[in-house]
C-alpha cells in the first residue's frame, strides 16, 4: 500500500485458538516489580510459530 | 477501536483488538481519522482541500487510499471490533494453577531507604529470615500446584535476600535436585541492593539465576539521597563497583539495573544515561509507588516533564542503536510479532492466582506488594490457599473487569494495570491507578514508535 506500511504483528484474534498455555514469564516478577505491562513478555508457546504464518 | 498518534516524525495507527500497527503518511492519517465518521465523498473533499498545494494528492490518490483503508478493515487489521469480551470469563481464566512465587527470604535489610514500599524490608511487621525448611516447602507447594506448567519462576526477594544467602543457595540446590523427577524447570531470579555482592554471589548467580535485578537509582546524588545505610551514609560508592563486576560477568545477559525515580528526579533519563556510562546496558527505571501526600510522590506538574523524558529516552536509544551502543529499557521491550497471546493480555500478571508471594513464615499473599496486609492473606504453603474469596477476586480482576479500561486503546498492552497500584490508589484492586495509566500509555507510544522507526530504517 502506497501510504500505509503495516508492521509484522502477532494476530491477536488467531491467538484465541492456541494461546493460554501459561508458560510465559509472570509479568513483573523479575524486573520492575511495580507495574503490570505484558507487552514485553515473549510468548513461549511453540504453536505461536504456526499461528503467525 | 484504533489509536492514532504522531511521534518522532511518524504517524502511527494502532488497531487495538487485532494488535496491528500501521505507519502511515499524512494523507492516510487524516483519512483514517475521518473514516468512521464521514462519508467517502466528505473525506475526499476535505483531504484534497487540505493538501491542494501538493502535487501527489488528487481525488484518485485519496480514493485509492480510502480503498486501502477499507481493505485493512475487511482483513480485520483496522477498526476491528472487540471479539474477546466473552472469553474473558472462559475456562482458561478459571485455573488454580500456580507458576510463580516471590520468596521473601529476608524481611530485613541492610539499607534504610526512606521510599521503600516494604518499610525497610519489614513489611510493617517483624524482622525475619526464611528458613530452608520453609523455602523447601515453598518449592514443593509450587510444584504440587503447577499442573502441566513446565517453567516455574522463583524470585528471591526481600528486604535484602543476600542477608539470607546460604538459605537461598540451599533452596536453589533443592530445586535443581527435584526438577528432573518432577518434570519442571525452575527459573530463579534474585533482586538485590548489592551491598553483600561478592565473588561467591556472582559465581553462584551466574550459574543458577535466570535473571538478576540490581537496584541502583542512577546518579550518585540521586541514589544516595534515598538509598542510605542505617548510619545515614549513601551506598553508591559501595555498590557500583560490585554491580559493574556482576553485570560484566553475566556477559551482559540476564540482568537488569533497576532504579526508582521520584518527584526529586523527574529528569530520570540523566540517571539512565549515567548508568549506561557506567557500562550497564539492560535498564529499568520505575516511577515511585507511594502515597500522594509523600514528598517524593510524582505530581500532576511532573507529567509533561516525564512524557518529555520518555521521548528523550526513545530517541537516544534509537541513536545509540545506530551507533552500535544499544541499550535495553524494560518498558520499551515490545515483541510485536511473537508477544503475548490474548489470554495473557487480558489476564495480566496473574497476581493472587498464578503468582503469589511467600513470607519468611510461609504465609501466602497475592503478590509482594500485598505482604503484611492481613486482609489479603491467602493461606500458607502447608495448607494451601484458604481464602478463596480473595483468590476469586483476583481471578476476576482483569482488563474486562475494569470499566475505566473499556475505551482505553492501551488495555491489551497493560492488561488493566497493577492490582496493587490500583488498590493503593483507589482502595480496590479492580480500580485503576490513573497516573500510572498515563505514564504507561506514553511508554507504549514510545516503544511502538521505536519499532516503526526501526522498520523504516530497515527499508532505507
Interface residues (C-beta under 8 A of the other chain):
Chain A: X1 X2 X3 X4 X5 X6 X7 X8 X9 X10 X11 X12 X13 X15 X16 X18 X19 X20 X21 X22 X23 X24 X25 X26 X27 X28 X29 X30 X31 X32 X33 X34 X35 X36 X37 X38 X39 X40 X41 X42 X43 X44 X45 X48 X52
Chain B: X17 X18 X19 X20 X21 X22 X23 X24 X25 X27 X28 X64 X65 X68 X69 X72 X76 X77 X80 X83 X84 X87 X92 X95 X97 X99 X100 X102 X117 X149 X150 X151 X153 X155 X157 X187 X189 X191 X210 X211 X213 X256 X258 X284 X286 X287 X289 X330 X331 X333 X334 X335 X336 X337 X338 X339 X340 X341 X342 X343 X344 X345 X348 X349 X350 X354 X355 X368 X369 X412 X413 X414 X415 X416 X417 X418 X419 X420 X421 X436 X440 X443 X444 X447 X451 X452 X455 X456 X459
